[in-house]
Amino acid sequence: MTAPTITAPQLALARTAAQAALAVLPTSRQLTAGTPVAATADALTEGQAVIAKFSGAATGDVVVVVGQDLADALQQSPLGELDLTAAVRPALAAAGRVFGPVVLDPGQLMEPAVALSAIAAKNGAVAVPLLDDGQVRAVVALALSPWPADPVPGGVATRSAGRGGLDMLHDVEMEVSAELGRTRMSVRELLSLSPGAIVELDRAAGSPADLLVNGRLIARGEVVVIDENFGIRITEIVTPGSERE
């Protein structure tokens, strides 16, 4: 069977979508969109991939593959371990929105070869390498059913100069918690707890509470009440590497 021909408008649309994804892709490298090609399973073999379906003004699949260095950087973020699917989701959504208003599914983390094989099996699938000094560091691949006949009018925002690293993660939601203090108890003491029991913590009255992101201490502050809810007024930002007092 003859492989379907990929048209010039498809290639142009794929590159536009890749540029839109690149503008919000969380990487400190200054990447550029390369020449679009027919998608293959070996476009980028090392790293992690997130694949998602979208529907609405257009229907299709999009996958973003990031190199292992970016995947490792997200694992070692100063704010704690970040979920790669959540971090890459803005890039998936940006690529889909090039084709009009669409709804994106939650996305699924896969090995690069598996995700790219799934895309490459679809008619007219296109992959766009994202390059750093000529080396492929990431890939955006798309398959639409059907592809629009003409390029989408207008351009897309490109990556702002100097933006990168954690700046690209501003829209990623993270769990934030406040801690008044801690203590250690034996199993016997835990089992003896009942309503009205008082548990003494390791923090003196009036001491600042800790603010934690994904379980990592980032600030301290005083407890306040805001419209009948507790809040934290920040009094100190804890620098990375500072030990807990």
Secondary structure, 3 states (H helix, E strand, C coil): CCCCCCCHHHHHHHHHHHHHHHCCCCCCCCCEECCCEECCCCCCCCCEEEEEEEEECCCEEEEEEECHHHHHHHHCCCCCCCCHHHHHHHHHHHHHHCCCCEEECCCEEECHHHHHHHHHCCCCCEEEEEEECCEEEEEEEEEECCCCCCCCCCCCCCCCCCCCHHHHHCCCCCCEEEECCCCCCCHHHHHCCCCCCCCCCCCCCCCCEEEEECCEEEEEEEEEEECCEEEEEEEEECCCCCCCC
